[in-house]
């Protein structure tokens, strides 16, 4: 991981390299951006963008397959809190 941009307190961008699979590591880094935005009533909106995938398709396809499950799990936890 390498920091690409840091704009406190609202934005962090870094490169991401998969280390758990040698073929995906060889594809090179993608980019992950975290953006925080103040909203009304003390709410903070978090936007996470994972893009700039390398030319290989392995990592991009891996993320697409897992993303709906992860979003569903996060939503369930948010709903449980109230």
SEKOLVEX-84420 format. One line per 3 residues: number of its first residue (from 1); their letters; for each residue x, y, z of N, C-alpha, C. Coordinates in Angstrom, 2 decimals, decimal comma, always signed. Last residue first. Layout:
<recs>
NUM = A = X/Y/Z/X/Y/Z/X/Y/Z; ... $
</recs>
This chain:
<recs>
82 = XXX = -29,84/+0,39/+14,40/-31,03/+1,18/+14,52/-31,14/+2,37/+13,71; -28,27/-1,82/+14,45/-27,97/-0,75/+15,39/-29,15/+0,22/+15,50; -29,28/-3,31/+12,37/-29,37/-3,86/+13,72/-29,13/-2,78/+14,77 $
79 = XXX = -28,64/-1,79/+10,13/-30,05/-1,95/+10,50/-30,20/-2,45/+11,93; -25,87/-2,19/+10,12/-26,41/-0,85/+10,32/-27,86/-0,92/+10,77; -25,79/-4,93/+9,58/-25,24/-4,42/+10,85/-25,76/-3,02/+11,15 $
76 = XXX = -26,92/-4,95/+7,04/-27,57/-5,70/+8,12/-27,08/-5,20/+9,48; -25,00/-3,50/+5,62/-26,34/-2,97/+5,75/-27,08/-3,67/+6,90; -22,82/-5,29/+5,74/-22,72/-3,97/+6,35/-24,09/-3,39/+6,59 $
73 = XXX = -23,90/-7,42/+4,24/-23,50/-7,62/+5,63/-23,41/-6,30/+6,36; -24,25/-6,19/+1,72/-25,39/-6,77/+2,42/-25,08/-6,94/+3,92; -21,61/-5,58/+1,06/-22,57/-4,50/+1,24/-23,79/-5,00/+2,03 $
70 = XXX = -20,58/-8,20/+0,81/-20,06/-7,29/+1,83/-21,03/-6,15/+2,10; -22,08/-9,13/-1,37/-22,17/-9,80/-0,08/-21,70/-8,87/+1,03; -21,30/-7,39/-3,47/-22,70/-7,44/-3,02/-22,87/-8,10/-1,65 $
67 = XXX = -18,35/-7,90/-3,58/-18,94/-6,64/-3,13/-20,39/-6,75/-2,70; -17,41/-10,29/-4,71/-17,55/-10,20/-3,26/-18,31/-8,95/-2,80; -17,41/-9,89/-7,49/-18,07/-11,06/-6,94/-18,34/-10,88/-5,45 $
64 = XXX = -15,87/-7,60/-7,76/-17,27/-7,58/-8,18/-18,04/-8,75/-7,58; -13,36/-8,48/-6,86/-14,08/-7,46/-6,11/-15,55/-7,45/-6,48; -12,70/-10,35/-8,88/-12,77/-10,78/-7,49/-13,59/-9,79/-6,67 $
61 = XXX = -12,57/-8,68/-11,11/-13,63/-9,68/-11,03/-13,81/-10,18/-9,60; -10,28/-7,20/-10,39/-11,56/-6,53/-10,64/-12,71/-7,51/-10,53; -8,30/-9,20/-10,22/-8,69/-8,45/-9,04/-10,05/-7,79/-9,24 $
58 = XXX = -8,27/-10,26/-12,98/-8,46/-11,07/-11,79/-8,96/-10,29/-10,59; -7,65/-8,87/-15,27/-9,03/-8,83/-14,80/-9,25/-9,52/-13,46; -4,91/-6,62/-15,89/-5,46/-7,95/-15,65/-6,85/-7,85/-15,07 $
55 = XXX = -4,36/-3,89/-15,77/-4,84/-4,46/-17,03/-5,40/-5,86/-16,86; -5,62/-2,68/-12,56/-4,58/-2,98/-13,54/-5,18/-3,67/-14,76; -8,14/-0,20/-11,84/-7,65/-1,57/-11,79/-6,58/-1,79/-12,85 $
52 = XXX = -9,31/+2,19/-10,94/-7,99/+2,19/-11,58/-7,34/+0,81/-11,49; -11,01/+1,78/-7,76/-10,95/+1,87/-9,21/-9,51/+1,80/-9,70; -13,20/+2,10/-5,29/-12,08/+1,21/-5,63/-12,05/+1,16/-7,16 $
49 = XXX = -14,31/+4,38/-2,99/-14,22/+4,12/-4,42/-12,99/+3,24/-4,66; -16,53/+5,11/-0,51/-15,32/+4,35/-0,79/-15,35/+3,99/-2,28; -17,82/+7,64/+1,44/-17,82/+7,07/+0,09/-16,49/+6,38/-0,11 $
46 = XXX = -19,76/+8,46/+4,16/-18,51/+7,83/+3,75/-18,70/+7,25/+2,35; -21,15/+11,20/+5,76/-21,28/+10,30/+4,62/-19,90/+9,78/+4,25; -22,13/+11,74/+9,01/-21,00/+11,78/+8,10/-21,22/+10,75/+7,00 $
43 = XXX = -24,36/+13,76/+10,90/-24,15/+12,56/+10,08/-22,93/+12,78/+9,19; -25,21/+15,96/+12,31/-24,04/+15,23/+12,79/-23,75/+13,95/+12,03; -27,36/+17,14/+10,90/-27,61/+16,39/+12,14/-26,44/+15,52/+12,59 $
40 = XXX = -26,15/+16,93/+7,48/-26,96/+17,51/+8,56/-27,06/+16,57/+9,75; -22,73/+15,89/+6,83/-24,14/+16,07/+6,47/-24,87/+16,69/+7,65; -19,43/+15,87/+5,66/-20,36/+16,23/+6,73/-21,75/+16,45/+6,16 $
37 = XXX = -17,80/+13,22/+4,14/-18,55/+14,45/+3,89/-19,53/+14,70/+5,03; -14,90/+11,54/+3,14/-15,83/+11,84/+4,23/-16,48/+13,18/+3,98; -13,67/+9,06/+1,04/-14,09/+10,45/+1,13/-15,12/+10,60/+2,25 $
34 = XXX = -11,10/+7,04/-0,06/-12,06/+7,23/+1,03/-12,38/+8,72/+1,10; -10,08/+5,07/-2,74/-10,31/+6,44/-2,26/-11,39/+6,42/-1,19; -7,67/+3,00/-4,12/-8,79/+3,06/-3,19/-8,88/+4,50/-2,66 $
31 = XXX = -6,50/+1,46/-7,10/-6,56/+2,66/-6,26/-7,81/+2,61/-5,39; -4,24/-1,29/-7,68/-5,43/-0,53/-8,01/-5,43/+0,68/-7,07; -1,03/-2,63/-8,79/-1,94/-1,97/-7,86/-3,20/-1,41/-8,50 $
28 = XXX = -0,45/-5,89/-10,41/-0,12/-4,53/-10,01/-1,22/-3,89/-9,17; -0,47/-8,54/-11,13/-1,24/-7,60/-11,96/-0,92/-6,15/-11,62; +0,84/-9,94/-9,15/+1,59/-9,63/-10,37/+0,85/-8,64/-11,27 $
25 = XXX = -1,22/-10,38/-7,40/-0,14/-9,47/-7,00/+0,62/-9,01/-8,24; -2,61/-12,31/-8,81/-3,22/-10,99/-8,67/-2,19/-9,96/-8,21; -0,85/-14,43/-8,57/-1,19/-13,97/-9,92/-1,83/-12,59/-9,86 $
22 = XXX = -0,69/-14,79/-5,75/+0,49/-14,35/-6,51/+0,13/-13,81/-7,90; -2,78/-13,65/-3,33/-2,80/-14,45/-4,56/-1,68/-13,93/-5,47; -2,59/-11,90/-1,25/-2,97/-13,27/-0,92/-2,99/-14,19/-2,13 $
19 = XXX = -2,11/-9,30/-1,92/-0,95/-10,10/-1,53/-1,29/-11,57/-1,28; -3,03/-6,73/-4,06/-3,47/-7,99/-3,45/-2,24/-8,83/-3,16; -2,50/-3,38/-3,43/-1,98/-4,55/-4,13/-2,43/-5,79/-3,36 $
16 = XXX = -3,46/-0,08/-3,85/-3,79/-1,34/-3,19/-3,26/-2,49/-4,05; -2,78/+3,33/-3,06/-2,71/+2,21/-3,99/-2,93/+0,92/-3,19; -5,07/+5,76/-1,69/-3,88/+4,93/-1,63/-3,94/+3,84/-2,70 $
13 = XXX = -6,38/+8,70/-0,34/-6,26/+7,87/-1,54/-4,98/+7,07/-1,41; -8,66/+10,40/+1,64/-7,45/+9,58/+1,64/-7,48/+8,71/+0,39; -10,31/+13,26/+2,92/-9,98/+12,42/+1,77/-8,65/+11,70/+1,98 $
10 = XXX = -10,88/+14,98/+5,15/-11,97/+14,46/+4,33/-11,59/+13,47/+3,22; -9,47/+16,70/+6,80/-9,94/+15,43/+7,38/-10,87/+14,68/+6,46; -6,60/+15,84/+4,90/-7,34/+15,77/+6,14/-8,34/+16,92/+6,25 $
7 = XXX = -5,81/+14,45/+2,26/-6,37/+15,78/+2,46/-7,23/+15,76/+3,72; -3,55/+12,71/+0,51/-4,08/+12,81/+1,87/-4,50/+14,25/+2,09; -2,72/+10,32/-1,98/-3,17/+11,66/-1,62/-3,76/+11,62/-0,22 $
4 = XXX = -1,33/+7,90/-1,87/-1,30/+8,69/-3,10/-1,70/+10,14/-2,81; +0,49/+5,56/-0,02/-0,39/+6,73/+0,04/-0,21/+7,55/-1,22; +0,52/+2,20/-0,83/+1,26/+3,45/-0,91/+0,27/+4,61/-0,91 $
1 = X = +0,85/-1,17/+0,00/+0,00/+0,00/+0,00/+0,90/+1,24/+0,00 $
</recs>
